[in-house]
Amino acid sequence: MAEVPESEYAPSALPSTGARILAFVAILVAGLCGGLIGYAFVDMQTDGDSTVWAGIGGLVGAVIFAVGVGIVAVLAMRAMGEWRVIEHTREQTERRGPIS
């Protein structure tokens, strides 16, 4: 990989494609799990034909879980971006050598 001169280095907050795909899949899985939990929770609490309420419970559960995991995913990817900048700064400092 070609070295980028320090003057041309611009840290990017954009995470890698793999990290974005993993975060997207995690959000989908969390939404699915939240929907199943919400549906089951409401279905256990009601008697008779309550599919509408169970569906609403599933929808609310899916949204809450997906939003929660989405927040965690965004925070994790931002931390990865900051870590990349810190590593680049450390490498530049090591290349220059100790300050005399």
C-alpha positions in Angstrom: 0.0 0.0 0.0 1.4 3.4 -1.0 2.1 5.8 1.8 0.0 8.9 1.9 2.0 12.0 2.8 1.0 13.5 6.1 -0.1 16.8 4.4 -2.6 14.8 2.3 -4.0 12.6 5.1 -7.6 13.4 5.9 -9.2 11.3 8.7 -12.5 9.9 7.6 -15.4 9.2 9.9 -16.7 6.7 7.4 -16.3 3.1 8.8 -15.3 0.2 6.6 -17.9 -1.5 4.4 -17.7 -4.6 6.5 -18.4 -2.7 9.7 -21.4 -1.0 8.1 -22.8 -4.3 6.8 -22.3 -5.9 10.2 -24.1 -3.1 11.9 -27.0 -3.2 9.4 -27.4 -7.0 10.0 -27.2 -6.5 13.7 -30.0 -3.9 13.6 -32.2 -6.2 11.5 -31.6 -9.2 13.8 -32.3 -7.1 16.9 -35.5 -5.8 15.3 -36.6 -9.4 14.5 -35.9 -10.5 18.1 -37.6 -7.5 19.5 -40.6 -8.2 17.4 -40.8 -11.8 18.5 -40.4 -10.9 22.1 -43.0 -8.1 21.9 -45.5 -10.3 20.1 -45.0 -13.2 22.6 -45.3 -10.8 25.6 -48.6 -9.3 24.5 -49.9 -12.7 23.3 -49.3 -14.2 26.8 -51.0 -11.3 28.5 -54.2 -11.3 26.5 -57.0 -13.9 26.1 -59.0 -14.8 23.0 -58.5 -13.2 19.6 -56.0 -10.5 20.2 -53.9 -10.6 17.1 -54.1 -6.9 16.6 -52.7 -6.1 20.1 -50.0 -8.8 19.7 -49.1 -7.3 16.3 -48.8 -3.9 17.9 -46.7 -5.3 20.7 -44.5 -7.0 18.1 -44.1 -3.7 16.2 -43.3 -1.7 19.3 -40.8 -4.3 20.4 -39.1 -4.4 17.0 -38.7 -0.6 16.9 -37.4 -0.3 20.4 -34.8 -3.1 19.9 -33.7 -1.9 16.5 -33.3 1.7 17.7 -31.3 0.5 20.7 -28.9 -1.6 18.7 -28.7 1.2 16.1 -27.5 3.6 18.7 -24.9 1.2 20.0 -23.7 0.4 16.4 -23.3 4.1 15.6 -21.4 4.7 18.8 -19.1 1.7 18.1 -18.4 2.8 14.6 -17.6 6.4 15.7 -15.2 5.0 18.3 -13.5 2.9 15.5 -13.0 6.1 13.5 -11.5 7.9 16.4 -9.3 5.0 17.2 -8.0 5.0 13.5 -7.1 8.7 13.9 -5.3 8.0 17.1 -3.3 5.2 15.5 -2.4 7.3 12.6 -1.1 10.1 14.9 0.9 7.6 16.9 2.5 6.2 13.8 3.4 9.7 12.6 5.0 10.4 15.9 7.0 7.2 15.9 8.3 7.9 12.4 9.6 11.3 13.3 11.5 10.0 16.3 11.9 11.5 19.7 11.8 15.3 20.1 15.3 16.6 21.0 
